[in-house]
């Protein structure tokens, strides 16, 4: 793997921010210039590769230099994951992404900004249903 920096994302990052959801793996956002594979795996570590994926690249550019992604970027990544898991019929993973999105919206009063440029209007509508169901 050829990368200068990795940014903690996923469940471990959310736990640091106070989420109660448990997870056994660790996820990082990287920019591995040696491959355009979007998803790389190494034992219990998953890497989302910004090289070759425009959405991941946009988030990486915002977060580069940080050890852990900001809540806003985590929400963007979770919303994107929610859509991907629904498309792939991985509904337990989609439920976990929804839980994480609700945590971030409740705790930090966020909404999505970036992901709306990378999903269809129907997919964005589903993301917004989750966000709007959470806001008080």
N, C-alpha and C positions, 0 to 999 in steps of 0.2 A: 504494500500500500504506500502510495506516494502522497503524503499530505503534511502540511506544516501545522495545521491546527484542527482541533475537533471541538465541537460545541455540544454540550450535554443537552439532550432533548428527551421527550418521552416521559414515561412514568417516573423515572428516577428524578428528573428535573422537577416534575410536579410534586413529588414527595418533599423535596427541599423547600418548595413554596407552601407546603402545608396540606397537600392532598392526602386523603385517607386510603386511596386505592393502592393496593399492593401490586408489585410486578417483580418478576424474577430476572428479567433481562435489562440491559442497559443500551440506550440508543444515543447515537451521536450524529450530528450533521457535519459532513466533511466536504472537501473539494479535492478529490483524488484525480489528478490529471493523467494518471496512467490508464484510466478506463472511463468509459461512458456508462457503465452499469449503474443504474439508479439505486440499487439495493445490494449491499455487500454484507456478508456475515462472517463472524469469527467467534466460535464457541457461543457464549451467551451475550455477545455484543452484536448489535445491528447498526449498520452505518447507512445513512441516507446520503447519497453522493450528489453534490451540486453540479458536478461536471456532467453535462449531457441532459440535465433536467432544469428547465427554465424556472419553474416554481421554486425548487430547492436552491437554485443559484441566487434568486432574488432574496430569499430569506438568509442565505449564507452571507451575502454582501452586507446586509443590515447587521448581522450578528458577529461578523468576523472580528476576532480579538477577544470576544467574550468566552468565558469558560462554560457558562450556562446561558441558554436562550432566555430572552425576556418573555414575560407573560404574553405580550401581544404576538410575538412570533410563535410561541407554543400554541396559542389559539389558532393561528393560521395553519400550522402543521397538523393540528388535531382535526380541524375542519376538512382539510385535504384528505387526511387518513380516513375520516368518517365516510366520505364519498367513495374512496377507493375500496374500502371494506364492503360497503353496500353493493358496489358494482360486482365485486368478486364473491358475493354471497357469504362473506365471513361475518355473520351477524353478531357473534360474541365480541369480536374485535371492534365492530361498529358500535356496539353498546358501550364498550370501554372508552372509545373515542368520544362518544356522546357524554359519558360521565365526566371525562376530563374537560370537555368544552364547557359544561355547566359549572364545574368548579372554577374555571378561569373567569367566566362571565360573572359569577356571583362575587368572587373575591376581588376582582380587579375592574369590574364594570366595563368590560370590553365588548367590541363587536369586530367582525372581520372587515379587512380592508383589501388585502393583497389577493387572497384566495379567490375572490369574486372575478378576477381576471383569468382564472385557470379552470373554472368549472362552468357548466351550462346553467342557464337560467333556472331550470328545474332543480338541478343539484343545489344551486344557491338558495332556492326556496326551501329546500329541506334543511339546509344549514341554519337558515334564519328562523325556521320553526323551532329548532332546538334552542337557539339564542333567545328568541322572544319568549319561549316558555319558561325561561330562567329568570328573566328580568322582572323585578318587582315594580 
